[in-house]
Amino acid sequence: MPDDQRQARIVDFIAKLTAALGPKGVSTDAHEIEPHVKDWRGRWQGSTPVLVKPASTEEVSKAVKLCAEFGLAVTPQGGNSGMVNGSIPYGEVLISLKRMNRVRNIDVLNDAMTLEAGVILTQAQELADTNDRLFPLSLGAEGVATIGGLISTNAGGVAVLRYGMMRDLMLGIEAVLPDGRIWNGLRGLRKDNTGYDLKQLFIGAEGTLGLVTAATLKLFPKPAVKETAWVVLDTPAQAVELLARAKAASGGAVTGFEIVPRFGLELVLKHVPDIRDPLPSPAAWRVLIELSLPRPEGARDMMESLLGDAAEAELILDAAIADNEAQKALFWKIRESVPVAERAHGKALKHDVSAPVSRVAEFLERGEALVRKMAPQCDLIAFGHVGDGNIHFNVTAPKGVDADAYLEGEGLSVSKAIHDLIMELNGSISAEHGIGKLKRAELAWRKSQVEMDMMRAVKKALDPDNRMNPGRLL
Ligand SMILES: Cc1cc2nc3c(=O)[nH]c(=O)nc-3n(C[C@H](O)[C@H](O)[C@H](O)COP(=O)(O)OP(=O)(O)OC[C@H]3O[C@@H](n4cnc5c(N)ncnc54)[C@H](O)[C@@H]3O)c2cc1C
């Protein structure tokens, strides 16, 4: 279609949209749109003819129906905190779900709450807490990430080991389909054997099958006590063995098991204020263990005997158990500051990979050898959620070279080798950040033809005109 005709069509579309949603629901103001069309790290810049801000599911439905009528593609957006260039529009109509931030229902006896897509994760956690329950999802972007975005990226975070990913935390969903119809699947059921579990399709779909407008989420009992320890050890294999012992000793109450390399700790000490090393040592690795228990009695003894036995078995070199909230906060702050310190150190090739827990140590050892051989001038910072097999395996660009040129040129062969290794170990090239535009091309050849065919068939069935976040994921 010639540009002037397309422009006239867009003007007509915006007029109809404004009539349907009212002026509050539509914006073409460049200042208002600006933060929505670039990512928080400033890597990607997109554009959109219009920002749509529906306040209800019905308004989302009206907007999507109009998009279908005008043949316009849609990019859904929540907190725009995603890591893989999935939520930035490149000419698509941008639908922000942020105004849809109501609590629909809390059913304490059913351990469930129903929230709209725009509710921020910290608000969901607080709501659970005020109802004497726990909503366990927790991650670095929790102050901005929305329920809709977390569902669409199947977010994980630091408690996956005990509670699972977003996929495991969902009971029901409400979505607007690409033709604008509303599907109300907001069921608070733990058992429902009535055929395909359709909500699963929308979890991790990155907005490619429709818009999530609300969800019914699982709640859990609040633990009465958390015991947190900082452990020094020599090898990743010892960390994995310690994890197995911690799970057995606590009856599955390990809610955090995070690994930090000595170099990562050194960067945190260098770049982040108010941090001290809890247990200075030349050893190569640190592990943060957290047990969440229903009773304070015996909790400290449990952690002490776990660590005492591990020391006796020569699995660990040293350990400190937090005596108070400030010490717990220090241990977690070190872990959570690793990405910040890494950024201060320089740009890096990022690999958000996972392996079966039993092969994490092998991945870390072989991955390090590979980096030392292929890129001896680079620094390696490998850290993260050993407890669920997810490692952030990041390789900084060499000092003194153009970092961007390296990351997009020579560095790509290092990334390919790391992903080859993770695939050999039956792992995944994207453990928690998703695919977006960033890893779309690689996904297509990394997954089997059969798997890609099934994914494309689902997409075609629900979105035959490819108007929902086109060019992302598939
Ligand atoms: C500092 C930091 C730390 C992080 N740590 C972790 C971590 O430990 N574990 C982890 O798993 N992830 C982590 N993440 C990634 C995080 O999970 C995502 O950033 C978050 O889930 C995205 O939520 P959002 O509301 O910002 O969605 P957006 O970034 O706005 O969107 C993400 C994707 O979902 C789609 N989308 C958004 N809303 C909807 C909707 N309502 N319906 C349909 N599609 C929609 C978008 O089109 C896009 O494809 C981290 C991110 C940051 C910035």
The ligand as a Gaussian input file, in Angstrom:
#p B3LYP/6-31G(d) Opt

LIG

0 1
 C       17.000000      -6.679000      36.242000
 C       16.222000      -7.831000      35.669000
 C       16.324000      -9.080000      36.269000
 C       15.601000     -10.149000      35.753000
 N       15.711000     -11.347000      36.374000
 C       14.999000     -12.370000      35.910000
 C       15.051000     -13.624000      36.567000
 O       15.764000     -13.821000      37.535000
 N       14.259000     -14.604000      36.076000
 C       13.448000     -14.422000      34.982000
 O       12.754000     -15.356000      34.577000
 N       13.406000     -13.271000      34.341000
 C       14.159000     -12.246000      34.784000
 N       14.080000     -11.061000      34.132000
 C       13.224000     -10.951000      32.964000
 C       11.795000     -10.722000      33.416000
 O       11.186000     -11.962000      33.628000
 C       11.024000      -9.989000      32.373000
 O       11.670000      -8.754000      32.238000
 C        9.563000      -9.770000      32.772000
 O        8.918000     -11.001000      32.929000
 C        8.848000      -8.994000      31.713000
 O        7.700000      -8.412000      32.287000
 P        7.180000      -7.026000      31.712000
 O        5.862000      -6.750000      32.327000
 O        8.203000      -5.981000      31.839000
 O        6.951000      -7.431000      30.189000
 P        7.463000      -6.703000      28.876000
 O        8.939000      -6.551000      28.908000
 O        6.669000      -5.498000      28.635000
 O        7.084000      -7.803000      27.778000
 C        7.764000      -9.019000      27.709000
 C        7.124000      -9.871000      26.600000
 O        5.802000     -10.228000      26.960000
 C        4.851000      -9.667000      26.036000
 N        3.750000      -9.175000      26.860000
 C        3.802000      -8.276000      27.875000
 N        2.594000      -8.149000      28.448000
 C        1.753000      -8.990000      27.793000
 C        0.372000      -9.310000      27.923000
 N       -0.391000      -8.768000      28.863000
 N       -0.151000     -10.210000      27.073000
 C        0.605000     -10.796000      26.092000
 N        1.917000     -10.514000      25.932000
 C        2.482000      -9.636000      26.781000
 C        5.593000      -8.585000      25.288000
 O        5.080000      -8.394000      23.994000
 C        6.999000      -9.149000      25.262000
 O        7.124000     -10.098000      24.232000
 C       14.787000      -9.971000      34.614000
 C       14.670000      -8.725000      34.017000
 C       15.389000      -7.665000      34.526000
 C       15.236000      -6.339000      33.878000

